[in-house]
Amino acid sequence: MKKLLSGNEALALGAYHAGIAVATAYPGTPSTEIMEAVARFKDIYAEWSVNEKVAMEVAMGACYDGARTLVSMKQVGLNVAADPFLAAATTGVNGGLVLIAADDPGIHSSQGEQDTRHFAELAKVPVLEPNDSQSAYDLMAYAFKISEQFDTPVILRSTTRISHSKSMADVKENSIAQRRKAHFSRNVQKYVMLPVNARIRHPLMEERLVKLIDYAETFPLNKIEPGKRSLGVIANGIAYQYAREVFPSASFLKLGMTYPLSEKLIKKFASQVDRILVVEELDPFLEEHIRAMGIEVSGKEFIPRVGELNIDIIESAGRKMGIIDTPVREKITATDGLARRPPLLCPGCPHSGLFYVLAGIGQRLKLPGSKDKTPKESGLTITGDIGCYTLGTYPPLNAMDTCACMGASIGHAIGMEKAGSPDKIVAIIGDSTFLHSGITPLVNAVYDQSKITVVILDNSTTAMTGHQNHPGTGISVQGQQVGKVVLEDLIKGIGVKDLKVVDAFNVKDVRAAVKDSLERQELSVIIVRGDCAVRVPKRDIPRKIDTEKCNQCGICLLIGCPAIQAEGKQPVIDTTMCTGCTICQQVCPKQAIGPC
Amino acid sequence: MKQSSKLTKIDLLITGVGGQGNILASDIVSEVALASGYDVKKTDTLGMAQRGGSVISHVRIAEKVFSPLIKEGEVDILLAFEKLEGVRWASYLKPGGIAIVNNHALPPLSVNLGVDSYPDDKEVIQILKQRTDRIYFVEGTRRVIELGNVKTLNIFMLGCLSSFLPFKPETWQEVIARHLPAKVLQLNKTAFETGSKEIKNVHVG
């Protein structure tokens, strides 16, 4: 049956048809929709785990018990899950274990650009890479077979463009592989990684890799597509699709398995062509492995190792190589200087009030272009974290000074204090991120007696990735009422003495709480609670500005609310966008803002 | 606006601002093309773009499609839900391609804060004219507000687009019905028809 599926939907359906019984994940662009699609099948167990490390550990437990298990995450999620992942590579599996790691070439929505294939080499496990939704679906069945046949977890590497593109896939209907019966057989040498047992496993991992190379030679999704002799292209993933379009008459070796590599097949291909170009996104992974086989290839001297590829980039590489001579399309003028449209906090965002308060205390609020006042010493450092609230970095709020990885805000704040910063230090972290990786650094702060302020922005969802549930919401990915972790109980239980909970939409209360915490000589936690504006789009009737009372001071524009626009000097509220959150009304010094 | 019965390829770029419904629109046109017997690939920018940022959907329709991303300068039809997002991607148009632009401005924050300026209509036309004379400004936002629901803009714009594509009206209706809840379906059907009529009167040569 032919369907238009996104890469993520095809991966999910492929895994379901392969007979998975358990699926775990933590949301992260571009991988999120895999779990969302898997969770629609109610005859399997699916969960948003608290973070990727736990997702991997739950998946390992399930596979040890014999279940075919899927675990999915974004590329940086695998950094979090690296410890159990490498352990799984050492113990091997019982039921098939497939990890989908979705890379983000071009950094559409990540804190960095990294190539997951290096993890495969580190862990000595195979990597499969789809080039469209059809191959994503097909590869999933192979991934589980390989996992069980070779006693290894398998990485299925996607990328943003594969995960978020839709293409046609011919899929089976209601054909689910027989699920394996749950059963754990005690096997200490395999599952208990005492040094004495790990020493037995390591040579088995090396043997596994040799057997996998043999398997790769006949792997049906490694395929030679014959063409002209003058150019041979070796490509994987989405890069194959671009290259196919740029070099329509070339010979191709399309690789569905990119680690370990099929040496004989590659040598055979090399003997059939005069010159080889390797086209791959990010690092020269294939290129370096192929060169190590003694085969001469071109690659990253023409194809960039940074960013996402596309047809234009590969075409330009082809011109530099002197193998194509299509003319360059004339550029048109004046589009580079156009006003950019970066993402913003939404109208009615529960984070806006807190950022407005912090920016005010930290002397950061300034309308761009305003010449008044010499800049004052801030006296406030704001360490940040990963979520929508990272957008508080942008003008006019300017209210974030660091952002590195999930949960880092609290550790950063501790480190700054311990290094002797004269500033007051505030760490900002969202509810989902706090549960993911913020609890342990908060324990650390209790232990090392840090005098920092930690603000937890609790909008009761994982908003950035599209509103996924987490342990603080008490609702599962399959929509059931499940256990709920109460943040207040958790934080008090850790031993935090000063905990305040405030309404995100009450600016006065937020300001009072922040000022109180900053004056204390102890660790202080403030939960700023308010529902995400995307989930509660109308809190009250929209607001309007009374132009008689308004003196055009521009303070309302400093909230950075997209619903407040300037017509000349006069701010006006777009009533179709306004959610009635009243933050602008509360900060207006002239009481010029009220209900429509 | 002559329709051929079989097309060789259509590269379509749908641009707009997060929240305008671009992705649903690109899903619908892709499924209409698939139901009409073509190979289709489509891809959107998601991630951080959904927070009021620029959103771009590439839709490629042909006998056989490889890359989901369209090459710069090869877009046959640019369907822009917002003016600035129309000119921003003008260089993607092929010479003589079609630009359908909703005559509506959503100024970005930098414009509100007085850092940047919003291009006036003359500039918009001047930039698009470097690629094509086939420019259609449609009063999409105004028409759908008159119809009673600004959220039907995406379906109105698909109505405009449908005049340039050789797909049957019933295929459009069927796919739209599959994607929208019953209570707003009639309103969206009206928006689609209004769009397909509107486009016939607005050519800015």
Contacts between the chains, C-beta under 8 A, distances in Angstrom:
chain1	res1	chain2	res2	distance
A	2	B	34	7.7
A	4	B	30	5.9
A	4	B	31	5.8
A	4	B	34	5.2
A	4	B	40	6.4
A	29	B	46	6.7
A	29	B	47	4.4
A	29	B	48	8.0
A	30	B	46	7.2
A	30	B	47	7.0
A	108	B	45	6.5
A	108	B	46	7.4
A	108	B	47	4.5
A	108	B	48	7.3
A	108	B	49	7.9
A	109	B	46	7.5
A	109	B	47	2.8
A	109	B	48	4.9
A	132	B	41	7.6
A	160	B	47	7.7
A	161	B	43	6.3
A	161	B	68	6.6
A	161	B	69	7.1
A	164	B	43	5.9
A	164	B	44	6.1
A	164	B	46	5.7
A	165	B	41	6.0
A	165	B	42	6.7
A	165	B	43	3.9
A	165	B	68	4.0
A	166	B	27	7.4
A	166	B	30	6.1
A	166	B	40	7.5
A	166	B	41	6.8
A	166	B	42	4.9
A	166	B	43	7.3
A	166	B	68	7.9
A	167	B	40	7.1
A	167	B	41	4.6
A	167	B	42	7.9
A	167	B	65	7.5
A	167	B	68	6.8
A	168	B	34	6.6
A	168	B	39	6.3
A	168	B	40	6.6
A	238	B	67	7.8
A	238	B	68	7.7
A	241	B	66	4.4
A	241	B	67	4.7
A	241	B	68	7.1
A	242	B	66	7.4
A	242	B	67	5.0
A	242	B	69	7.5
A	244	B	66	4.5
A	244	B	67	7.8
A	245	B	66	4.5
A	245	B	67	5.1
A	245	B	71	8.0
A	310	B	67	7.4
A	310	B	69	5.0
A	310	B	71	7.4
A	311	B	67	5.5
A	311	B	69	6.7
A	311	B	71	4.3
A	312	B	71	5.8
A	312	B	72	5.4
A	315	B	71	7.6
A	329	B	72	6.6
A	329	B	73	3.6
A	331	B	91	6.4
A	332	B	90	6.1
A	332	B	91	4.9
A	332	B	127	6.7
A	332	B	130	4.1
A	332	B	131	6.2
A	333	B	127	7.7
A	333	B	130	6.9
A	334	B	123	7.2
A	334	B	126	7.5
A	334	B	127	5.3
A	335	B	87	6.4
A	335	B	88	6.1
A	335	B	89	8.0
A	335	B	90	5.8
A	335	B	91	5.7
A	335	B	127	6.2
A	338	B	84	6.5
A	338	B	87	6.5
A	338	B	88	5.4
A	338	B	116	8.0
A	338	B	119	6.7
A	339	B	84	6.6
A	339	B	107	7.7
A	339	B	108	5.1
A	339	B	110	5.3
A	339	B	111	5.3
A	339	B	116	3.5
A	339	B	117	7.0
A	339	B	118	6.4
A	340	B	108	6.7
A	340	B	110	6.6
A	340	B	116	7.5
A	341	B	17	6.7
A	341	B	52	7.5
A	341	B	53	5.5
A	341	B	54	4.7
A	341	B	84	7.2
A	341	B	85	7.4
A	341	B	108	4.3
A	342	B	53	5.9
A	342	B	108	7.7
A	342	B	109	7.9
A	343	B	18	7.2
A	343	B	48	4.4
A	343	B	49	6.1
A	343	B	50	7.3
A	343	B	51	3.7
A	343	B	52	6.1
A	343	B	53	3.8
A	344	B	51	5.7
A	344	B	52	4.6
A	344	B	53	7.4
A	344	B	109	5.9
A	345	B	51	7.0
A	346	B	51	6.3
A	346	B	52	6.6
A	367	B	113	6.3
A	367	B	114	7.4
A	368	B	110	7.9
A	368	B	113	5.1
A	368	B	114	6.8
A	368	B	115	4.9
A	369	B	113	7.8
A	369	B	114	5.7
A	369	B	115	6.7
A	388	B	51	6.5
A	391	B	48	7.9
A	391	B	51	6.5
A	395	B	113	7.0
A	396	B	113	6.3
A	464	B	48	7.7
A	466	B	50	7.7
A	557	B	112	6.5
A	557	B	113	6.4
A	560	B	109	6.6
A	562	B	52	5.3
A	562	B	109	6.4
A	564	B	112	7.2
A	565	B	107	6.0
A	565	B	112	4.8
A	566	B	112	4.6
A	566	B	113	7.3
A	566	B	114	6.8
A	576	B	150	6.3
